[in-house]
Amino acid sequence: QESIRVPLIIRDPRMMYEQRGTTNDAMTLNIDLAPTILGFAGVPMPDKMMGRDISPLYLSPESPSSSNWRKEFFYEHPIISQKSYIPSSEALVRKDYKYMYWPDYGYEQLFDLVNDPGEMEDIINSTDPHVANTKKEMKTRFDWLKSLVKSDGKVT
């Protein structure tokens, strides 16, 4: 998670004084920055633009956990240079679990991010019924999300 979790500091004059300096662990992504800036400027977001305006997370008195905010995200990371250097990876990430797929190797992994935040123990082959059900549900969701956004791009 460390490579994709980047701190973000927001200074918005609309923010209530009491909220300044607070933290929020809602799942926001880099694709949310442009919609947020457009929203602040009062410019409508183009229909094809991905991401969401994150300002409701810090302007609304309602807590993010009770709002209709992102609970998961799909990501894909292309090969950098060659697969032996940094192979391509794809994942469905939630606050509690991460399902990963390594397309160059046909290899999948599942991590319990609550009990194993360092992702040291792959539980993909666990016989625990809860884990097996989580794996099945996440794999189905992963496949559906992947079908929506698939890139064969290569970073050189």
Secondary structure as GFF3:
##gff-version 3
##sequence-region A 1 156
A	DSSP	three_ten_helix	17	19	.	.	.	ID=ss1
A	DSSP	three_ten_helix	30	32	.	.	.	ID=ss2
A	DSSP	alpha_helix	33	41	.	.	.	ID=ss3
A	DSSP	alpha_helix	55	59	.	.	.	ID=ss4
A	DSSP	three_ten_helix	64	66	.	.	.	ID=ss5
A	DSSP	beta_strand	72	77	.	.	.	ID=ss6
A	DSSP	beta_strand	89	94	.	.	.	ID=ss7
A	DSSP	beta_strand	97	102	.	.	.	ID=ss8
A	DSSP	beta_strand	107	112	.	.	.	ID=ss9
A	DSSP	alpha_helix	129	148	.	.	.	ID=ss10
###
